[in-house]
Every structure is written in structure tokens, then in C-alpha cells.
Amino acid sequence: MQIQIQAERRGFLKRTAFYGLLVLSAAGLGFAQSSNTPQTNEPLRRELLKMEEEDQRYRKEAQEIDNATFAPEEKKKRREALMEKQAETDGRNMKRLTEIIEQYGWPGKSLVGKDGSLTAFLIVQHGGLEDQKKYFPLLKEAVGKGEAEPAHAAYLEDRILMLEGKKQIYGTQLRRDEATQKLELWPVEDEEHLDARRATLGLEPIAEYLKRFGLEYKARPHPDEFQLHYDI
């Protein structure tokens, strides 16, 4: 039984890494694609932007499937096929980013521009939990130095909490209900003050954020139901 539970949890982590935010891009986060500075490492920046294209490729295709009129089971089948392809790409991107970090440290704005720094965040955000926890402190440090956006750290912190089965803080993460195949907001800690926390990062109110995914925001009246319904 324990083996089965562990296998189900691995599958859950794999799905949420793909579905947490189907298309998490510069436009989706509300950040401008950045200009360069004289200190920018242009070859490295261009390499990262190419990696971003790969990061988004199958996620964009998955979004197209969501918007199509396929039956739920057909949508699930097609998403899972894309998930396998994206997992291979994510692994390659994470391996290369690890090499970059070992050589340069966290690739911040002054090194690779805002858009290159965004790509570094996206790759970690879509990596495995171990890598996310390993590089989260580096991202936080970069934020403190003005080398990364505060919202990037918020997204990654929420992702880590979600993958650990805990409530998120900033309301950035969604999950797909296995029964309905619909996206929904992952449970949030201290939901009453969620919009206030989001505002400190320059993020829009949660209701506006969820509208981008075709969702209507409704505060959870009984947060304890999370443990009953989602315990893995």
C-alpha cells in the first residue's frame, strides 16, 4: 500500500509540474520583455531565451487542447502525451541551467537581462521539487539585490508549498481536478489577506488573475476540507 501511495504521489508531482500554470510566460506574469545593458552576456541571454521557447512549447499546445471541444477523456489523453514530451525538455533545461548557475551564479538581470532572468525562473519553476528547493534561496538572494523580480520568488515559493501538499501563500498556483478535468485554485493560507499580499508584489487581485484561466474566484468557506479531499 505504501508503494502505491508513493507512486501516486510521484504522478501527482509530475502532473502539477506541468499543469500548475500551463503557460507561465513574461506576458502571463505581466512583466515587460526587457532591454539589455552594456554588461549583458548576449550569447548566454540568447541561449536562455531559446530555452524559454522550449519550456513553453508543449504547455502552449496543452492550453490549445483545453480550449478545444474534445471530450474530457480525450483531453486528458492528449495532455498526458504532451506531458511526457515536456518532461524530457524540462529535464534538459534544468541540467543546462544548473551548469549556468555553477559558472555564473544565479543569472540575474545585469547578466542576462530581465527576459533572461525570467527564463531562469521559469526553468526552475517547472523543474523538480529538489531543484526548486535548492535554488529558491539563490532566487531570493537575487531578488534582494534587485537582480530578479519579487513575484518570481513568490511563484516559486507557492509551487514548493503546493508540491509538499501545503497551502500556498500568494495564490499563484492552480491544479487540475482529476474528476472534472477543470483547473482550480490550490488552497491558500490566510485567504482573507490574500489580495493584500499580492498587492505588495505588484500582482493583480486574485479574482482578476483567475479570470485569465476562465475561473470565477470564490473564497473557500471551509479550508479544512482540503485535507479530506486532497490527502495523497
Helices and strands as residue ranges (DSSP letters): H 2-19, H 26-29, H 42-67, H 72-104, H 109-125, H 129-144, H 150-163, E 174-176, E 183-185, G 191-193, H 194-200, H 206-211, H 225-230
